[in-house]
Every structure is written in structure tokens, then in C-alpha cells.
């Protein structure tokens, strides 16, 4: 199955804090720095409801020769 890198969204009232989003596999909250998780229905619903956001990968640009 595919994986996605996500992190909790920020509170609208206080952007210094993240939302509490439990991981259904571990039962623990999703860490503020994010995590790589399976792209399941659960996480797609969290994305659709803006409870989590996708983390852009910082891939190194390929060097031109």
C-alpha cells in the first residue's frame, strides 16, 4: 500500500499549537514533526477535514552534468 508523510494541522486560534490527531495503529498522537503512514481511508478523511496536512518532500535536485 502507498504511504504519505503528514503532520497535524495548526490551531486556527493559536498557530503555535498543533491539533491532537490520534494514530489508529499506535493509539498515540501524531507527532508535531509528522510521520510516514499508510494512505488509508482514516488518513484521507483527516486530510479532507484539514486535521492533517501533507509534508512536502525535500528531495535534492539532481545535479546537471
Secondary structure, DSSP 8 states (H G I E B T S, - for coil): --EEEEEE-B-SS-TTSB---B-TTT-SB--TT-EEEE--HHHHHHHHTTSEEE-----------
